[in-house]
Amino acid sequence: PDSNSANYEIFQPDGSGAAVVTQMHFPGNLGKAAKTIGADETTFATETFDPPLSSDVITLLVQGAGSDASAKQAAREQLKAKCGDSGLKAGG
């Protein structure tokens, strides 16, 4: 997510699913315009994983979403090694 959005992923402990909450934030007049077209809504989605995600993959996803740039890069490299390039496309 960028500075205008908030993303929260809550993983099931066994790795079989996750809930994702996303909310976009817009400053000033852009916020009014976004509200007019419905772009300011909070979205909620659920995902299931078969096979379930392993605990080490969940840890890497959490690290990759954090604010520490070096931890993010390390997590991206480890995820790429585990999943290939396709595993990084969804998360940017």
DSSP file with accessible surface (Angstrom, degrees, kcal/mol):
  #  RESIDUE AA STRUCTURE BP1 BP2  ACC     N-H-->O    O-->H-N    N-H-->O    O-->H-N    TCO  KAPPA ALPHA  PHI   PSI    X-CA   Y-CA   Z-CA
    1    1 A P              0   0  106      0, 0.0     2,-0.1     0, 0.0     6,-0.1   0.000 360.0 360.0 360.0 153.2    0.0    0.0    0.0
    2    2 A D    >   -     0   0   97      4,-0.0     3,-1.7     1,-0.0     0, 0.0  -0.309 360.0 -82.2 -97.4-172.8    1.1    3.6   -0.5
    3    3 A S  T 3  S+     0   0  116      1,-0.3    -1,-0.0    -2,-0.1     0, 0.0   0.660 125.9  58.7 -68.5 -13.5    0.8    6.5    1.9
    4    4 A N  T 3  S+     0   0   62     20,-0.0    21,-4.5    22,-0.0     2,-0.3   0.264 104.2  56.3 -97.3  11.1   -2.8    7.1    0.9
    5    5 A S  E <   -A   24   0A  22     -3,-1.7     2,-0.4    19,-0.3    19,-0.2  -0.960  62.1-148.5-140.0 158.9   -4.0    3.7    1.9
    6    6 A A  E     -A   23   0A  16     17,-2.6    17,-2.5    -2,-0.3     2,-0.4  -0.997  16.4-173.2-126.5 131.5   -4.1    1.4    4.9
    7    7 A N  E     -A   22   0A  64     -2,-0.4     2,-0.4    15,-0.2    15,-0.2  -0.994   3.2-176.0-126.2 133.2   -4.0   -2.4    4.5
    8    8 A Y  E     -A   21   0A 149     13,-2.6    13,-2.6    -2,-0.4     2,-0.5  -0.997   3.2-170.4-130.6 127.3   -4.5   -4.9    7.2
    9    9 A E  E     -A   20   0A  85     -2,-0.4     2,-0.6    11,-0.2    11,-0.2  -0.982   2.4-167.5-116.9 128.8   -4.1   -8.7    6.7
   10   10 A I  E     -A   19   0A 100      9,-2.8     9,-2.3    -2,-0.5     2,-0.3  -0.969  12.9-155.4-117.5 113.3   -5.1  -11.0    9.5
   11   11 A F  E     -A   18   0A  34     -2,-0.6     7,-0.2     7,-0.2    -2,-0.0  -0.688  19.1-117.5 -92.7 142.3   -4.0  -14.6    9.0
   12   12 A Q    >   -     0   0   96      5,-3.0     3,-2.3    -2,-0.3     5,-0.2  -0.529  32.5-118.1 -68.1 141.6   -5.6  -17.7   10.4
   13   13 A P  T 3  S+     0   0  139      0, 0.0    -1,-0.1     0, 0.0    -2,-0.0   0.826 113.8  52.5 -55.1 -31.7   -3.0  -19.4   12.7
   14   14 A D  T 3  S-     0   0  106      1,-0.1    41,-0.1    40,-0.0    -2,-0.0   0.466 111.6-119.7 -86.6   1.2   -2.9  -22.5   10.6
   15   15 A G  S <  S+     0   0    0     -3,-2.3    38,-2.8     2,-0.2    -1,-0.1   0.549  80.2 119.1  78.8   7.7   -2.3  -20.6    7.4
   16   16 A S  S    S-     0   0   34     36,-0.3    33,-2.3    32,-0.1     2,-0.3   0.600  77.9  -1.4 -85.5  -7.8   -5.5  -21.7    5.7
   17   17 A G  E     - B   0  48A   1     31,-0.3    -5,-3.0    -5,-0.2     2,-0.3  -0.990  54.3-155.7-168.4 171.1   -7.0  -18.2    5.2
   18   18 A A  E     -AB  11  47A   9     29,-2.3    29,-2.7    -2,-0.3     2,-0.4  -0.987  14.2-137.9-153.4 154.2   -6.8  -14.5    5.8
   19   19 A A  E     -AB  10  46A  21     -9,-2.3    -9,-2.8    -2,-0.3     2,-0.4  -0.946  21.0-160.4-112.4 139.8   -9.0  -11.5    6.1
   20   20 A V  E     -AB   9  45A  16     25,-3.1    25,-2.4    -2,-0.4     2,-0.5  -0.985   7.4-171.9-126.6 127.2   -7.9   -8.3    4.3
   21   21 A V  E     -AB   8  44A  42    -13,-2.6   -13,-2.6    -2,-0.4     2,-0.4  -0.978   8.4-177.7-118.2 128.2   -9.2   -4.8    5.1
   22   22 A T  E     +AB   7  43A  34     21,-2.3    21,-2.9    -2,-0.5     2,-0.4  -0.990   5.8 179.0-128.8 135.9   -8.2   -1.9    2.9
   23   23 A Q  E     -AB   6  42A  77    -17,-2.5   -17,-2.6    -2,-0.4     2,-0.3  -0.993  17.0-145.8-137.6 129.4   -9.1    1.8    3.2
   24   24 A M  E     -A    5   0A  64     17,-0.6     2,-0.4    -2,-0.4   -19,-0.3  -0.713  11.7-158.0 -91.2 143.5   -8.0    4.6    1.0
   25   25 A H        -     0   0   90    -21,-4.5    -2,-0.0    -2,-0.3    15,-0.0  -0.987   8.5-174.0-123.7 130.8   -7.3    8.0    2.4
   26   26 A F        -     0   0   59     -2,-0.4     2,-0.1     2,-0.1     5,-0.1  -0.984  19.9-126.7-126.9 136.1   -7.4   11.2    0.4
   27   27 A P    >>  -     0   0   84      0, 0.0     4,-1.3     0, 0.0     3,-1.1  -0.454  57.6 -41.6 -80.5 149.9   -6.5   14.7    1.5
   28   28 A G  H >> S+     0   0   60      1,-0.2     4,-1.3     2,-0.2     3,-0.7   0.105 125.5   2.6  45.7-129.4   -8.7   17.8    1.2
   29   29 A N  H 3> S+     0   0  126      1,-0.3     4,-2.3     2,-0.2    -1,-0.2   0.792 128.2  62.3 -64.1 -29.3  -10.7   18.4   -1.9
   30   30 A L  H <> S+     0   0   97     -3,-1.1     4,-2.7     1,-0.2    -1,-0.3   0.890 101.0  54.1 -63.2 -35.7   -9.5   15.1   -3.3
   31   31 A G  H <X S+     0   0   20     -4,-1.3     4,-2.2    -3,-0.7    -2,-0.2   0.903 107.6  49.4 -63.3 -40.4  -11.2   13.4   -0.4
   32   32 A K  H  X S+     0   0  145     -4,-1.3     4,-1.9     2,-0.2    -2,-0.2   0.919 112.7  47.2 -64.8 -42.8  -14.5   15.1   -1.2
   33   33 A A  H  X S+     0   0   50     -4,-2.3     4,-1.6     2,-0.2     6,-0.2   0.912 110.6  52.1 -65.5 -41.3  -14.2   14.0   -4.9
   34   34 A A  H  X>S+     0   0    6     -4,-2.7     5,-2.6     1,-0.2     6,-0.7   0.905 108.7  50.7 -61.5 -40.8  -13.3   10.5   -3.8
   35   35 A K  H ><5S+     0   0  146     -4,-2.2     3,-0.9     1,-0.2    -1,-0.2   0.905 105.0  57.9 -63.6 -39.1  -16.4   10.3   -1.6
   36   36 A T  H 3<5S+     0   0  122     -4,-1.9    -1,-0.2     1,-0.3    -2,-0.2   0.879 114.3  36.6 -58.8 -38.8  -18.6   11.6   -4.5
   37   37 A I  H 3<5S-     0   0  138     -4,-1.6    -1,-0.3    -3,-0.1    -2,-0.2   0.380 116.0-110.8 -98.5   4.5  -17.5    8.6   -6.7
   38   38 A G  T X<5S+     0   0   26     -3,-0.9     3,-0.8    -4,-0.6    -3,-0.2   0.658  79.4 128.0  80.4  16.4  -17.4    6.1   -3.8
   39   39 A A  T 3 < +     0   0   41     -5,-2.6    -4,-0.2     1,-0.2   -15,-0.2   0.482  59.9  70.0 -84.1  -1.6  -13.6    5.7   -3.9
   40   40 A D  T 3  S+     0   0   53     -6,-0.7    -1,-0.2    -9,-0.1    -5,-0.1   0.300  73.7 123.2 -97.4  11.9  -13.3    6.3   -0.2
   41   41 A E    <   -     0   0  131     -3,-0.8   -17,-0.6    -7,-0.2     2,-0.4  -0.356  62.3-124.0 -76.9 152.0  -14.9    3.1    0.9
   42   42 A T  E     -B   23   0A  75    -19,-0.2     2,-0.3    -2,-0.1   -19,-0.2  -0.785  28.3-154.1 -89.5 133.8  -13.3    0.5    3.1
   43   43 A T  E     -B   22   0A  79    -21,-2.9   -21,-2.3    -2,-0.4     2,-0.4  -0.850   8.8-164.7-112.2 151.1  -13.2   -2.9    1.6
   44   44 A F  E     +B   21   0A 136     -2,-0.3     2,-0.3   -23,-0.2   -23,-0.2  -0.999  13.2 170.2-133.3 131.7  -13.1   -6.3    3.3
   45   45 A A  E     -B   20   0A  50    -25,-2.4   -25,-3.1    -2,-0.4     2,-0.4  -0.977  20.4-146.3-139.6 154.1  -12.1   -9.6    1.6
   46   46 A T  E     -B   19   0A 104     -2,-0.3     2,-0.3   -27,-0.2   -27,-0.2  -0.922  14.3-168.0-118.1 149.4  -11.4  -13.1    2.7
   47   47 A E  E     -B   18   0A  80    -29,-2.7   -29,-2.3    -2,-0.4     2,-0.3  -0.976   6.2-156.5-133.2 146.9   -8.9  -15.4    1.1
   48   48 A T  E     -B   17   0A 123     -2,-0.3     2,-0.5   -31,-0.2   -31,-0.3  -0.926   7.8-150.6-121.3 152.1   -8.3  -19.1    1.5
   49   49 A F        -     0   0   45    -33,-2.3     4,-0.1    -2,-0.3    -2,-0.0  -0.986   5.5-149.7-127.2 124.1   -5.0  -21.0    0.8
   50   50 A D  S    S+     0   0  159     -2,-0.5   -34,-0.0     1,-0.3    -2,-0.0  -0.919  97.3  29.4-135.3 103.2   -4.8  -24.6   -0.3
   51   51 A P  S    S-     0   0  104      0, 0.0    -1,-0.3     0, 0.0     3,-0.1   0.514 115.3-113.9 -76.0 160.9   -2.3  -25.7    0.6
   52   52 A P        -     0   0   68      0, 0.0   -36,-0.3     0, 0.0     2,-0.2  -0.210  31.8 -99.9 -61.1 151.9   -2.1  -23.5    3.7
   53   53 A L        -     0   0   40    -38,-2.8     2,-0.1    -4,-0.1   -36,-0.1  -0.517  39.2-119.2 -69.4 141.2    0.6  -20.9    4.0
   54   54 A S     >  -     0   0   54     -2,-0.2     4,-2.2     1,-0.1     3,-0.2  -0.396  23.1-111.0 -77.3 160.3    3.5  -22.0    6.2
   55   55 A S  H  > S+     0   0   98      1,-0.2     4,-2.4     2,-0.2     5,-0.1   0.860 118.1  55.3 -62.1 -33.3    4.3  -20.0    9.2
   56   56 A D  H  > S+     0   0   68      2,-0.2     4,-2.1     1,-0.2    -1,-0.2   0.897 107.5  49.0 -70.0 -33.8    7.6  -18.8    7.7
   57   57 A V  H  > S+     0   0   20      2,-0.2     4,-2.5    -3,-0.2    -2,-0.2   0.931 110.6  50.7 -68.7 -41.8    5.8  -17.5    4.6
   58   58 A I  H  X S+     0   0   26     -4,-2.2     4,-2.5     1,-0.2     5,-0.2   0.940 109.4  51.4 -60.6 -43.0    3.3  -15.7    6.8
   59   59 A T  H  X S+     0   0   75     -4,-2.4     4,-2.6     1,-0.2    -1,-0.2   0.923 110.2  48.8 -60.2 -43.2    6.2  -14.1    8.7
   60   60 A L  H  X S+     0   0    7     -4,-2.1     4,-2.6     2,-0.2    -1,-0.2   0.899 109.8  51.6 -64.9 -38.9    7.8  -13.0    5.5
   61   61 A L  H  X S+     0   0   54     -4,-2.5     4,-0.9     2,-0.2    -2,-0.2   0.914 111.3  47.8 -63.6 -40.8    4.5  -11.4    4.3
   62   62 A V  H >X S+     0   0   86     -4,-2.5     3,-0.7     1,-0.2     4,-0.5   0.936 113.2  47.4 -65.5 -44.9    4.2   -9.5    7.6
   63   63 A Q  H >< S+     0   0   84     -4,-2.6     3,-1.1     1,-0.2    -2,-0.2   0.895 108.8  55.5 -63.1 -38.8    7.8   -8.3    7.4
   64   64 A G  H 3< S+     0   0   25     -4,-2.6    -1,-0.2     1,-0.2    -2,-0.2   0.721 107.5  49.5 -67.5 -20.3    7.3   -7.3    3.7
   65   65 A A  H << S+     0   0   65     -4,-0.9    -1,-0.2    -3,-0.7    -2,-0.2   0.493  94.6  99.0 -95.5  -4.0    4.4   -5.1    4.7
   66   66 A G  S << S-     0   0   31     -3,-1.1    -3,-0.1    -4,-0.5     6,-0.0  -0.022  82.3-113.1 -76.6-176.4    6.2   -3.4    7.6
   67   67 A S  S    S+     0   0  123      4,-0.0     2,-0.8     5,-0.0    -1,-0.1   0.560  83.3 103.1 -97.9  -7.7    7.9    0.0    7.5
   68   68 A D     >  -     0   0   88     -5,-0.2     4,-2.6     1,-0.2     5,-0.2  -0.663  58.9-157.5 -80.4 111.2   11.5   -1.1    7.9
   69   69 A A  H  > S+     0   0   75     -2,-0.8     4,-2.3     1,-0.2     5,-0.2   0.875  89.9  48.2 -60.0 -41.2   13.0   -0.8    4.3
   70   70 A S  H  > S+     0   0   87      2,-0.2     4,-2.4     1,-0.2    -1,-0.2   0.900 112.6  48.6 -70.2 -36.7   15.8   -3.3    4.9
   71   71 A A  H  > S+     0   0   31      2,-0.2     4,-2.6     1,-0.2    -2,-0.2   0.897 110.9  51.9 -67.0 -38.9   13.4   -5.9    6.4
   72   72 A K  H  X S+     0   0   84     -4,-2.6     4,-2.6     2,-0.2    -2,-0.2   0.932 111.2  46.4 -61.0 -46.7   11.0   -5.4    3.5
   73   73 A Q  H  X S+     0   0   97     -4,-2.3     4,-2.4     2,-0.2    -2,-0.2   0.922 112.7  49.3 -64.0 -43.1   13.8   -6.0    0.9
   74   74 A A  H  X S+     0   0   37     -4,-2.4     4,-2.3     1,-0.2    -1,-0.2   0.921 112.1  48.9 -62.3 -42.0   15.0   -9.1    2.8
   75   75 A A  H  X S+     0   0    0     -4,-2.6     4,-2.9     2,-0.2     5,-0.2   0.919 110.1  51.6 -63.9 -42.9   11.5  -10.5    2.9
   76   76 A R  H  X S+     0   0   87     -4,-2.6     4,-2.6     1,-0.2    -2,-0.2   0.919 110.5  48.6 -59.3 -43.9   11.0   -9.8   -0.8
   77   77 A E  H  X S+     0   0  115     -4,-2.4     4,-2.0     2,-0.2    -1,-0.2   0.911 113.3  46.7 -65.2 -41.0   14.2  -11.6   -1.7
   78   78 A Q  H  X S+     0   0  100     -4,-2.3     4,-1.9     2,-0.2    -2,-0.2   0.903 113.1  48.9 -68.3 -39.9   13.2  -14.6    0.5
   79   79 A L  H  X S+     0   0   14     -4,-2.9     4,-3.5     2,-0.2     5,-0.4   0.904 109.9  52.2 -65.3 -39.5    9.7  -14.7   -1.0
   80   80 A K  H  X S+     0   0  104     -4,-2.6     4,-2.4    -5,-0.2    -2,-0.2   0.909 109.2  50.1 -62.3 -40.0   11.1  -14.5   -4.5
   81   81 A A  H  < S+     0   0   90     -4,-2.0    -1,-0.2     1,-0.2    -2,-0.2   0.882 119.0  38.0 -64.7 -37.1   13.4  -17.4   -3.7
   82   82 A K  H  < S+     0   0  107     -4,-1.9    -2,-0.2    -5,-0.1    -1,-0.2   0.861 135.4  17.4 -78.7 -41.5   10.5  -19.5   -2.3
   83   83 A C  H  < S-     0   0   60     -4,-3.5     4,-0.3     1,-0.2     3,-0.3   0.505  96.2-130.0-113.7 -11.9    7.8  -18.4   -4.8
   84   84 A G    ><  -     0   0   31     -4,-2.4     3,-1.0    -5,-0.4     4,-0.3  -0.214  54.0 -49.0  80.0-178.3    9.5  -16.9   -7.8
   85   85 A D  T >> S+     0   0   88      1,-0.2     3,-1.7     2,-0.2     4,-0.9   0.826 131.3  67.0 -60.9 -33.4    8.6  -13.6   -9.4
   86   86 A S  H 3> S+     0   0   92     -3,-0.3     4,-0.6     1,-0.3     3,-0.4   0.820  92.0  62.0 -63.0 -26.1    4.9  -14.4   -9.5
   87   87 A G  H <4 S+     0   0   39     -3,-1.0     4,-0.3    -4,-0.3    -1,-0.3   0.681 105.4  47.1 -73.0 -14.7    4.7  -14.4   -5.7
   88   88 A L  H <> S+     0   0   22     -3,-1.7     4,-1.0    -4,-0.3    -1,-0.2   0.635  90.5  79.7-100.5 -16.1    5.7  -10.7   -5.6
   89   89 A K  H  < S+     0   0  157     -4,-0.9     3,-0.4    -3,-0.4    -2,-0.1   0.892  91.1  50.5 -64.4 -39.3    3.4   -9.3   -8.3
   90   90 A A  T  < S+     0   0  108     -4,-0.6    -1,-0.2     1,-0.2    -2,-0.1   0.896 115.3  42.4 -67.9 -37.5    0.3   -9.0   -6.1
   91   91 A G  T  4        0   0   70     -4,-0.3    -1,-0.2    -3,-0.1    -2,-0.2   0.543 360.0 360.0 -89.6  -4.7    2.1   -7.2   -3.3
   92   92 A G     <        0   0   69     -4,-1.0    -3,-0.2    -3,-0.4    -2,-0.1   0.727 360.0 360.0  84.5 360.0    4.1   -4.8   -5.5
